[in-house]
Amino acid sequence: MAALASLGETPLADQAARGPQGMQRRRRRRLNAFRYVVFTVFSLFFLLPLYAMVRFSLEGKKPGSFSVTAWTQIVSYPGLLSAIEITLELAVITCVVVLVLLVPTMIWIRLRVRGFTRAFEFLCLLPLTIPAIVLVVGLGPIYNKIEHYNLSALQLFWVYVILALPYAYRALATGLDAIDVTTMSEAARSLGANWFTVMWRIIVPNMRAAILNALLLSAALVLGEFTLAEILNYINLQVALFNISRETANAGVLFSTSAAALLFAFILLLILSFVGRRRSRG
């Protein structure tokens, strides 16, 4: 009887293992394995060139020796600290202007004039189709007149706002699509809230992740921008690092400046992301 019972239970156990839950487990395992493989491949794709760059920048005069001469030349460059300060200020100003322009406008369009969504999306995504050199040609005469007033490189934030519009718009649009804006606004309005309260106390707190993503994308664009600043004769971090590598005969300085720029942007964005996530959770 025990043998017959065990024989009778085996098909049931196999059938249960082959049921929906068993299929979901197998799919989850396959998906996790695929994620690990993709993450490993892309990590090697990005980290190996960075390792080679840093390794060559630390190469000494003798084979197999190490030296930090290339890195000390970067630190001793006179205009580097001012370039870092200007770049950080540009990142802050650009992020603030982008959010002030996009967040209330997108919420208002989504609530009141939804038919204008496609036209506004087209205007925000238009800078993606315009090459940087074309923007420089169009903005060159304006900045030539501005130079007579001896203004600093902070005037670049107007161009950076235009360049950051497509990325910030897509991040904010994703956040708006994830929440029911109409229902939330109607509920708040029925309780006596005005439109300002609906925007800043009802909808914006539910878009924290989208706003953080927009900030990170805008800041990353400002930290890595070189073409416009170089052509318009302004010095930011990337231009300063390029000048350092151009003025020295040491080939290791070229790799050390590139690695320094990448590490600086990565660490700063990592700090911004960590602080933003921690505040949102709190």
Secondary structure, DSSP 8 states (H G I E B T S, - for coil): -HHHHHHHHHHHHHHHHTSHHHHHHHHHHHHHHHHHHHHHHHHHHHHHHHHHHHHHHTB-SSTT-B--HHHHHHHT-TTHHHHHHHHHHHHHHHHHHHHHHHHHHHHHHHHT-GGGHHHHHHHHHGGGGS-HHHHHHHHHHHHHHHGGGT--GGGGHHHHHHHHHHHHHHHHHHHHHTS-HHHHHHHHHHTT--HHHIIIIIIGGGGHHHHHHHHHHHHHHHHH--HHHHHTT---HHHHHHHHHHH-S-HHHHHHHHHHHHHHHHHHHHHHHHHHHHHHH-
